[in-house]
Structure formats: structure tokens, C-alpha cells
Amino acid sequence: MFRHLRQLAWETLVYGLSGIGTRFITVFLVPIYARIFTPADYGILSLVSTTMSLVAMFVVLALDNSAHRWFWDTEDTADRKRTLASWIWCQFVVATIFALVILASSRTMGKFILGNSDAGLYFQISAMALPLGVLNQVVTTWLRMQRRAWATTVFTLATTLINILFTVCLVIFLHQGVKGVFTSQVISVGVGSLAAALMMKDWVNPFHVRWNRLREMLRFSLPLIPGGLAFWIVSLSDRYFVDFYASVHEVGLYSVGSSVAAVIALGTAAFQQAWSPFALSIHKAPEAKRVYANAMLAYMWLTCALSAGLGLLAPEAIRLVATQKYLGAGSVVGLLALSYVMIGTTYIAALGPAIVKDSRPTGIAFILGAVLNIACNFLLVPYMGKEGAALATLISQATIAGYLFYRSQKLYPIPYRFGPALGLVGLSLGVMWLGRFVHFANPWSAVLAKVALASLFIPFLFMLRIMTLAQARRLVQVPAATG
């Protein structure tokens, strides 16, 4: 069992290196953007990106989920090529259609979403990335399917560095502003897709496409699209509520707070990338369920501890990476960091439905979360502003994970220890709440006091370790007694 956990930890660490590179754009470019863009500019960037992420969800048609499931059904390379090629060419055709529609309606989108028809230029540029980025997306999934963690990391870091390079050139030296950010994204995905075509070679051959396979994959994936839409609502629609009830300036502050909270996503996103290939590859092993249960608890301890620490030190982090005009962003960091933890937990909870090939619970969970998210945003944002949006996101993400665990346990029972996991979430919220009362004239004294609060997670770790060993001993004694 511990061998499997070490393997998962190693692959998570390797994927984390690529995650650091990917999140570099949203986290480590914040100090540059904060000195060039106003909060309103940041708000425009966020609203355009949010809208295009919604479009991208319909472009993919959730076929990435189907590709994972059908890939692991066989060891036959030819059959796996049929799966990948069917996904690639379907997504490319759909992406091209969506890009043409956006190009034709870009001025209307600019007027409706940003209040300025000239801002449609940003949607025009972003639309070009849809067909250009298809292979860029597929190749990372393909490499993960083959458990080539280092190759995935190198590819992701390379495309990210290209993005950063062109962003710096266009935004800082050529003064292209917001337009330069979106142009650099198009260039990087185009270069990435060219490299992906060279790497995958025969895998992208359209002669591998099989309509029967595509229909099977769509039958599995299409029920996930409402869930994907719901996931978008839960994760990103709050920007529109903040814009409507407050201003695009507040959207900018919220986006900076989300970027700082995304430091947690360096770990959770790496775990998400490693989890599905790892979990599905061992699902027939006799010790698989115990591995899943212990992996969940280890994930919760580490991510909750990091979230609490980041939430406590959010004011100091904002002062470090941004200017005075962005200090208001710190109030949402802790809640959004815990939301990232819940997203990763959802991947664990969805394992049971994935193993039995039943995508309905996942779709229902996200629809439930979306309805709750919209209701919470309507109730909280008018009175709490961006802090209400962050709280709505956390509540809905936690609800999604909770429902999925409930349904998953009926389909494929796993001995998760929910009590300690909920205790870790409660400890995170409690520590962050106590941190609000830490005020010292000396900033270093405040930092030390907050670190001391975060250290409360250390004795909790030893308690979890004792519980795990005790459970293992009971499992050994039961068969012995039976014999």
C-alpha cells in the first residue's frame, strides 16, 4: 500500500513542477501586471478569460473524460489510437465552428459583457486559440495516460515559458496592454500544438477516427457537459455577480485574490493530474481501496494546512506581490484557497462513478452545486461584495464533493475516514478566523504569530498517523482471527 502512496506522491511532485510553470502566469506575473494594469484592466482580463473558458468547455464536449476511460480499457495501441484520434478531430471541428461564430459576434460580446463594442477585439484574438490549442491540450493528456510525468512537465513548462516570454515582450516592451496578454496566449498554444503534432505523429492521423468509437465516447461524455457547465458556474461565474453588484474594479481585486489563492492550486492541480491515471491503473489491485482512503486523508491534511497558512498570510502576500491599490484583495484569499482544496477532493470523490462507468452522479453533483452557487451569490454578493462571492464558491464546491462522496459510496464503497477530513476543514476555517485578530505594530511579530497558528496542524498529523497504523493493525488481526 505504502508503495502505491509513494508512487502517487512522486508523480504529484513531478506534475507539480509543471503546475508551477502553468500557474506562473497567474501568480508570479501578478507583480508585473499590478504595476502596469489598473484593477479595472485586471477585471477586463478576468471577464474575457472567464467567458472563453465557458466556450472552451463546450468545445471539448467532455471527451477528455471519455478518452481517459477508453484508453485504460485495453492494452492494444491501435485501439488506443482510435480513441485519441476520434477525440482530436471531433474537438478540432467543433473548435473551428465556435471560433468562426465568436469572430462574427465579437463586437456584440464586447458590448454586452464589457460595455464597449471595441473590446470585442479581445474576443477575436482569444477565439483564434480555440482550434490552435486543440493538440496543445490533447498531448498533455496523452502523456499523462502513458504515465510520462517528466515529459508532461517539460512540455508544459516549455509552452508556459513561451507564453511568459511573449507576454513580457508585448505588454512591457511593446506596450500592447490587455491585447498583448491574449496575443501571447494564441502564440504559445500555436507553438505547443505544432510541437504536439510532431510528438504524437501517427496518433493524430484522421484515418484512425472511428465513428462508432466516437458515438460511444460521446454517449459517456455528453451527460458530463451539464456538469461541466455547472462547474464553470461554481468556479468562475462569480466574476459576473461582482461586476453587476459592485464594479469591474472589484472584479480586478477579486481576480488578484484568486491569483494569490492559486498558489494552493500548484499542489491541488498536480494531484488532480496524477490522481486519475494512478487511481484507474491500480483499481483492480486488492489493496486499492485502502490506498484510495489513505491518499484522501493525506491530501486533505497537506492542502488544508497550506490553505490555512496562505489565508493567514494573505495581507503580507498581497503587499509583497502587488501595490497598495490591490490590498483589498487579501480578504478573499483564504476562502478561495479552500475552494481549490474542495476541487481536488471532488476528483477523489468521482473515482467510484468513473470505475463503474456511471457519469450521472458527477453531472448531478455539479448541477446541484451550480444552483446553490447562484443562490448564494444572489444572497451574499449584494451585502458582502467579493467576500460573499468567495464564500459562495467555497460552499458550493464543498457541496459538490459531499454529494459525490455520498453517491460514490453506494456505487463503489471505499473506507474513507470522513470524520478526520471534516476536522481538517474545520481547523482551517478556525485558524483563518483567529488570524483576523492578530495585529501587531511590528509586521514580523504578526507573521510569527500567524505561523504559530498554522502549526496547529502538526499535532493533527501525528494523530492521523496513529489512527492509520491502528487501522492497519486491525485489518491484519481480523483475517488472523478468522483463520
C-alpha positions in Angstrom: 0.0 0.0 0.0 2.7 2.5 1.0 4.5 1.7 -2.3 1.4 3.0 -4.2 1.2 6.1 -2.0 4.9 6.9 -2.6 4.3 6.5 -6.3 1.3 8.8 -6.2 3.3 11.4 -4.2 6.2 11.2 -6.6 4.0 11.7 -9.7 2.2 14.5 -7.9 5.5 16.2 -7.2 6.6 15.9 -10.8 3.3 17.2 -12.1 3.6 19.9 -9.6 6.7 21.2 -11.4 4.6 21.7 -14.5 1.9 23.2 -12.4 4.3 25.7 -11.0 5.1 26.7 -14.6 1.5 26.9 -15.6 0.5 28.9 -12.5 3.5 31.2 -13.0 1.4 33.2 -15.4 -1.4 33.8 -12.9 0.7 34.0 -9.7 4.2 35.3 -10.4 3.2 37.7 -13.2 0.9 39.5 -10.7 3.7 41.8 -9.5 4.3 42.9 -13.1 0.6 43.2 -14.0 -0.2 45.1 -10.8 2.3 47.8 -11.8 1.0 48.1 -15.4 -2.7 47.4 -15.2 -5.3 49.1 -13.1 -7.8 46.9 -11.2 -10.3 47.7 -13.9 -7.9 46.3 -16.6 -7.5 43.2 -14.4 -11.3 42.9 -14.3 -11.4 43.0 -18.1 -8.8 40.3 -18.4 -10.8 38.2 -15.9 -14.2 38.6 -17.6 -12.8 37.8 -21.1 -10.9 34.7 -19.8 -14.0 33.6 -17.9 -16.2 33.8 -21.0 -13.7 32.0 -23.1 -13.3 29.2 -20.5 -17.1 28.7 -20.9 -16.8 28.4 -24.7 -13.8 26.0 -24.3 -15.9 23.7 -22.2 -18.4 23.2 -25.0 -15.6 22.8 -27.5 -14.2 19.8 -25.6 -17.6 18.2 -25.1 -16.1 16.4 -22.1 -14.4 14.0 -24.4 -11.2 14.2 -22.4 -13.0 12.2 -19.7 -14.1 9.6 -22.3 -10.6 9.4 -23.7 -9.2 8.5 -20.2 -11.8 5.8 -19.6 -11.5 4.1 -23.1 -7.7 4.4 -23.1 -7.4 2.2 -20.0 -9.9 -0.4 -21.3 -7.2 -2.0 -23.5 -3.5 -2.5 -23.9 -3.9 -2.5 -27.7 -2.0 0.5 -29.2 -4.1 0.5 -32.3 -7.3 0.7 -30.3 -5.9 3.5 -28.2 -5.1 5.4 -31.3 -8.7 5.2 -32.4 -9.8 6.7 -29.1 -7.3 9.6 -29.3 -7.8 10.4 -33.0 -11.6 10.3 -32.6 -11.3 12.8 -29.8 -8.8 15.1 -31.5 -10.7 15.5 -34.8 -14.1 15.9 -33.2 -12.7 18.7 -30.9 -10.9 20.4 -33.8 -14.0 20.6 -35.9 -16.1 21.9 -33.0 -13.4 24.4 -32.1 -13.3 25.8 -35.6 -17.0 26.3 -35.7 -17.0 28.1 -32.3 -14.1 30.3 -33.4 -16.0 31.5 -36.5 -19.1 32.3 -34.5 -17.1 34.3 -32.0 -15.3 36.2 -34.7 -18.6 37.1 -36.3 -20.2 38.3 -33.0 -17.2 39.7 -31.2 -18.4 43.3 -31.1 -21.7 42.3 -29.7 -19.9 40.2 -27.0 -17.7 43.2 -26.2 -20.7 45.5 -25.7 -22.7 43.0 -23.7 -20.0 41.7 -21.4 -17.6 44.6 -21.1 -19.8 47.5 -22.0 -17.7 48.5 -25.0 -18.0 47.1 -28.6 -14.4 47.9 -29.3 -13.4 45.4 -26.6 -14.7 42.7 -29.0 -11.1 42.7 -30.3 -10.1 40.7 -27.2 -12.7 38.0 -28.0 -11.4 37.9 -31.6 -7.9 37.2 -30.5 -9.0 34.6 -27.9 -11.1 32.8 -30.5 -8.1 32.0 -32.6 -6.7 30.0 -29.7 -9.6 27.5 -29.8 -8.6 25.5 -32.9 -4.9 26.3 -32.5 -4.9 24.9 -28.9 -6.5 21.5 -29.6 -3.4 19.4 -29.8 -1.8 21.5 -27.1 -4.4 20.2 -24.8 -4.6 16.7 -26.1 -0.8 16.0 -25.9 -0.6 16.6 -22.1 -3.5 14.1 -21.6 -1.8 11.6 -23.9 1.5 11.9 -22.0 -0.3 11.5 -18.6 -2.1 8.4 -19.9 1.3 6.9 -20.6 2.4 7.9 -17.1 5.2 10.1 -18.6 5.2 12.6 -15.8 8.5 14.2 -16.7 7.6 14.6 -20.4 4.4 16.2 -19.4 6.3 18.6 -17.1 8.8 19.5 -19.8 6.2 20.2 -22.4 4.0 22.3 -20.0 7.0 24.3 -18.8 8.2 25.0 -22.3 4.8 26.3 -23.6 4.4 28.3 -20.4 7.8 29.9 -20.8 6.9 30.8 -24.4 3.8 32.4 -23.1 5.7 34.4 -20.5 8.3 35.5 -23.0 5.8 36.9 -25.4 3.7 38.4 -22.6 6.7 40.3 -21.4 7.7 41.4 -24.9 4.2 42.5 -25.9 3.0 44.0 -22.6 6.1 45.6 -21.2 8.3 46.5 -24.2 5.7 47.0 -27.0 3.0 48.4 -24.7 0.2 46.3 -26.1 -1.7 46.2 -22.8 -4.5 43.8 -22.4 -4.4 42.9 -26.1 -0.8 41.7 -25.6 -1.8 39.2 -22.9 -4.3 37.5 -25.2 -2.0 37.6 -28.2 0.8 35.9 -26.3 -1.7 33.1 -25.4 -2.5 32.5 -29.0 1.2 32.3 -30.0 2.1 29.9 -27.2 -0.8 27.4 -27.9 0.0 27.6 -31.6 3.7 26.7 -31.0 2.6 24.0 -28.5 0.2 22.4 -30.9 2.9 22.3 -33.6 5.2 20.5 -31.2 2.4 18.2 -30.1 1.8 17.1 -33.7 5.5 16.2 -34.1 5.4 14.3 -30.8 2.2 12.3 -31.4 2.9 11.7 -35.1 0.6 8.8 -36.2 -1.7 9.3 -33.2 -3.3 12.3 -34.9 -3.8 10.5 -38.2 -7.5 11.1 -39.2 -7.7 7.6 -40.7 -7.7 6.3 -37.1 -11.1 8.0 -36.5 -13.9 5.6 -35.8 -17.5 6.9 -35.8 -18.7 4.0 -33.6 -16.0 4.8 -31.1 -16.8 8.5 -31.1 -20.5 7.8 -30.6 -19.7 5.6 -27.6 -17.4 8.2 -26.1 -20.0 11.0 -26.7 -22.7 8.8 -25.0 -20.4 8.7 -22.0 -19.3 12.4 -22.1 -22.4 14.3 -23.1 -24.1 13.8 -19.7 -21.0 15.4 -18.2 -21.5 18.7 -20.2 -24.2 20.0 -17.9 -21.9 19.1 -15.0 -19.1 21.0 -16.8 -21.4 24.0 -17.2 -22.2 23.7 -13.6 -18.5 23.5 -12.7 -17.9 26.7 -14.7 -20.8 28.4 -12.8 -19.4 27.3 -9.4 -15.8 28.2 -10.3 -16.0 31.4 -12.4 -19.5 32.9 -12.7 -19.0 34.8 -9.5 -17.0 37.4 -11.6 -20.2 38.4 -13.3 -22.0 38.8 -10.0 -19.2 41.0 -8.6 -19.2 43.1 -11.7 -23.0 43.5 -11.6 -23.4 44.3 -7.9 -20.1 46.2 -7.5 -17.8 47.1 -10.4 -15.2 45.9 -12.8 -12.6 47.4 -10.3 -13.8 44.9 -7.6 -13.6 42.1 -10.2 -10.0 43.1 -10.6 -9.3 42.9 -6.9 -11.2 39.5 -6.7 -9.1 38.2 -9.6 -5.8 39.2 -7.8 -7.0 37.5 -4.7 -7.9 34.4 -6.7 -4.4 34.5 -8.3 -2.7 34.5 -4.9 -5.0 31.7 -3.7 -4.0 29.8 -6.8 -0.7 29.1 -5.0 -2.7 26.2 -3.4 -3.7 25.1 -6.9 0.0 24.4 -7.6 -0.4 21.4 -5.4 -4.1 20.5 -6.0 -3.8 20.7 -9.8 -0.7 18.5 -9.7 -2.6 16.0 -7.6 -5.6 16.1 -10.0 -3.3 15.3 -12.9 -1.6 12.4 -11.1 -4.8 11.1 -9.5 -6.9 9.8 -12.4 -4.2 7.8 -14.2 -2.8 6.5 -10.9 -6.2 5.5 -9.4 -7.5 3.9 -12.5 -4.3 2.0 -13.1 -4.5 0.2 -9.7 -8.3 -0.2 -9.4 -8.0 -4.0 -9.8 -5.3 -4.4 -7.1 -6.5 -6.0 -3.9 -5.2 -3.1 -1.7 -6.6 -0.4 -4.0 -9.4 0.8 -1.7 -7.1 1.2 1.3 -4.7 3.2 -0.9 -7.5 5.5 -2.0 -8.7 6.1 1.6 -5.2 6.9 2.9 -4.4 9.1 -0.1 -7.6 11.2 0.5 -6.6 11.8 4.1 -3.0 12.7 3.3 -4.3 15.1 0.6 -6.7 16.8 3.0 -4.1 17.3 5.7 -1.5 18.9 3.4 -3.8 21.1 1.4 -5.8 22.3 4.4 -2.6 23.2 6.2 -1.3 25.1 3.2 -4.7 26.9 2.7 -4.8 28.0 6.3 -1.3 29.3 6.1 -2.0 31.2 2.9 -5.2 32.6 4.3 -3.4 33.8 7.4 -0.6 35.4 5.5 -2.7 36.9 2.7 -2.3 40.6 3.7 1.5 40.1 3.7 1.4 38.2 0.4 -0.6 41.0 -1.3 1.8 43.6 -0.1 4.7 41.5 -1.5 3.3 40.9 -5.0 1.1 43.9 -5.7 0.8 47.7 -5.0 -1.3 49.5 -2.3 -4.3 49.7 -4.6 -4.7 45.9 -4.5 -4.6 45.5 -0.7 -8.4 44.8 -0.7 -7.8 41.5 -2.5 -6.5 39.8 0.6 -9.9 39.2 2.2 -10.9 36.5 -0.3 -7.6 34.5 -0.4 -8.3 32.0 2.4 -11.8 31.1 1.3 -10.7 30.7 -2.4 -7.7 28.6 -1.4 -10.0 26.2 0.5 -12.2 26.1 -2.6 -9.2 24.8 -4.6 -8.9 22.1 -2.0 -12.5 21.1 -2.5 -12.0 20.9 -6.3 -9.2 18.4 -5.7 -11.4 16.5 -3.3 -14.1 16.2 -6.0 -11.7 14.3 -8.2 -11.2 11.8 -5.3 -15.0 11.5 -4.8 -15.6 11.0 -8.5 -13.5 7.9 -8.6 -16.3 5.4 -7.8 -18.6 6.6 -10.6 -15.6 6.6 -13.0 -14.7 3.0 -12.2 -18.2 1.7 -12.7 -18.6 3.9 -15.8 -21.5 5.9 -14.5 -21.1 9.6 -15.2 -24.6 10.7 -13.9 -23.6 11.3 -10.3 -20.9 13.7 -11.4 -23.2 15.6 -13.6 -25.9 15.8 -10.9 -23.4 16.9 -8.3 -22.2 19.8 -10.3 -25.7 20.9 -11.3 -26.6 20.9 -7.6 -23.5 22.9 -6.8 -24.3 25.4 -9.6 -27.8 26.0 -8.4 -26.5 26.5 -4.8 -23.7 28.8 -6.1 -26.1 31.1 -8.0 -28.4 31.3 -5.0 -25.6 32.1 -2.6 -24.2 34.7 -5.0 -27.6 36.4 -5.2 -27.9 36.3 -1.4 -24.3 37.2 -0.4 -22.7 39.4 -3.0 -25.1 42.4 -2.6 -24.2 42.6 1.1 -20.7 41.2 1.3 -19.3 42.0 -2.2 -16.4 40.0 -3.4 -16.1 38.2 0.0 -19.6 36.9 -0.5 -18.6 35.6 -3.9 -15.7 33.7 -2.3 -17.9 32.2 0.4 -20.5 31.2 -2.2 -17.7 29.4 -4.2 -16.5 27.5 -1.1 -20.0 26.4 -0.1 -20.9 25.1 -3.5 -17.5 23.4 -4.1 -17.9 21.6 -0.7 -21.4 20.6 -1.5 -20.3 19.0 -4.8 -17.6 17.0 -3.1 -20.1 15.9 -0.3 -22.8 14.7 -2.7 -20.3 12.9 -4.9 -18.8 11.0 -1.9 -22.4 10.1 -0.9 -23.2 8.7 -4.3 -19.8 7.1 -4.9 -20.0 5.1 -1.6 -23.2 3.5 -2.9 -21.7 2.6 -6.3 -18.1 1.6 -5.2 -17.6 1.7 -1.4 -14.2 2.9 -0.2 -13.3 3.1 3.6 -12.7 6.9 3.6 -12.4 8.5 7.1 -14.7 11.4 6.7 -14.5 12.5 10.4 -10.8 13.5 10.4 -11.2 15.0 6.9 -14.0 17.3 8.1 -12.0 18.1 11.2 -9.2 19.3 9.0 -11.5 21.7 7.1 -12.9 23.0 10.4 -9.4 23.5 11.7 -8.5 25.5 8.6 -11.5 27.8 8.9 -10.9 28.2 12.7 -7.3 29.1 12.2 -8.1 31.6 9.5 -10.8 33.2 11.7 -8.4 33.5 14.6 -5.9 35.1 12.3 -8.2 38.1 11.8 -7.5 39.1 15.4 -3.7 39.1 15.1 -2.5 42.7 15.0 1.0 43.9 15.9 2.8 47.1 15.1 5.8 45.0 14.1 4.9 43.1 10.9 7.4 40.3 11.7 5.6 39.7 15.0 2.4 39.3 13.1 4.0 36.8 10.7 5.4 34.8 13.6 2.0 34.7 15.4 0.3 33.5 12.3 2.9 30.8 11.6 2.3 29.6 15.2 -1.4 29.4 14.5 -0.7 27.4 11.3 1.5 25.0 13.3 -1.6 23.6 15.0 -1.8 21.2 12.0 1.4 19.4 13.1 -0.1 17.6 16.1 -3.1 16.7 13.9 -0.7 15.0 11.5 0.6 12.7 14.3 -2.9 11.9 15.4 -3.8 10.8 11.8 -0.6 8.7 11.7 -1.6 6.9 14.9 -5.1 6.3 13.6 -3.8 4.9 10.3 -1.4 2.5 12.0 -4.1 1.3 14.4 -6.5 0.7 11.4 -3.8 -1.3 9.6 -3.2 -3.5 12.7 -7.0 -4.2 13.0 -7.1 -5.3 9.3 -4.2 -7.7 9.9 -5.8 -9.1 13.1 -9.2 -9.7 11.6 -8.0 -12.2 9.0 -5.8 -13.9 11.5 -8.8 -14.3 13.9 -11.0 -15.6 11.1 -8.3 -18.2 10.2 
